[in-house]
């Protein structure tokens, strides 16, 4: 039970840190939006997510094929 309390306390402290820095995040987002850099950030994030999704789909297809082959034997 003591370990559970430590985990909850740690998570709560992380939430407090995030809440304390929320104002800076808004200011940074406005700054990046005014310079047009926010679109670069969004494009990079979307590219990474699409790459991860395509990688997961290819792994799923390979795994399905291997399962079918192992079931035949």
C-alpha positions in Angstrom: 0.0 0.0 0.0 2.9 2.3 0.7 4.2 1.9 -2.9 0.7 2.8 -4.2 0.8 6.1 -2.2 4.2 7.0 -3.6 3.0 6.4 -7.1 -0.1 8.6 -6.5 2.0 11.3 -4.9 4.4 11.3 -7.9 1.6 11.5 -10.4 0.0 14.3 -8.5 3.2 16.2 -8.4 3.6 15.8 -12.2 0.1 17.2 -12.7 0.9 20.2 -10.5 4.1 20.9 -12.5 2.2 20.6 -15.8 -0.5 23.0 -14.5 2.1 25.5 -13.3 3.7 25.6 -16.7 0.4 25.8 -18.7 0.7 29.5 -19.1 4.1 29.2 -20.8 2.8 26.6 -23.2 0.1 28.9 -24.4 2.6 31.7 -24.9 4.9 29.4 -26.8 2.1 28.2 -29.0 1.0 31.7 -29.8 4.6 32.7 -30.6 5.0 29.7 -32.9 1.6 30.3 -34.5 2.6 34.0 -35.2 5.8 32.9 -36.9 4.1 30.1 -38.9 6.3 27.4 -37.3 3.3 25.7 -35.7 2.5 24.2 -39.1 6.0 22.7 -39.3 5.5 21.1 -35.9 2.1 19.7 -36.9 3.5 18.4 -40.1 6.3 16.6 -38.3 3.9 15.1 -35.7 1.5 13.9 -38.4 4.4 12.4 -40.4 5.7 10.5 -37.4 2.2 9.2 -36.5 1.5 8.1 -40.1 4.9 6.3 -40.1 4.2 4.5 -36.9 0.7 3.5 -38.1 2.0 2.1 -41.4 4.7 0.3 -39.5 2.2 -1.3 -37.1 0.0 -2.3 -40.1 2.9 -3.9 -41.8 3.8 -5.9 -38.7 0.2 -7.0 -38.3 0.1 -8.3 -41.8 3.4 -10.2 -41.4 2.3 -11.6 -38.1 -1.1 -12.7 -39.6 0.8 -14.4 -42.5 3.1 -16.2 -40.2 0.2 -17.4 -38.0 -1.6 -18.8 -41.1 1.6 -20.6 -42.2 2.1 -22.1 -38.7 -1.5 -23.3 -38.6 -1.1 -25.2 -41.9 1.8 -27.3 -40.5 
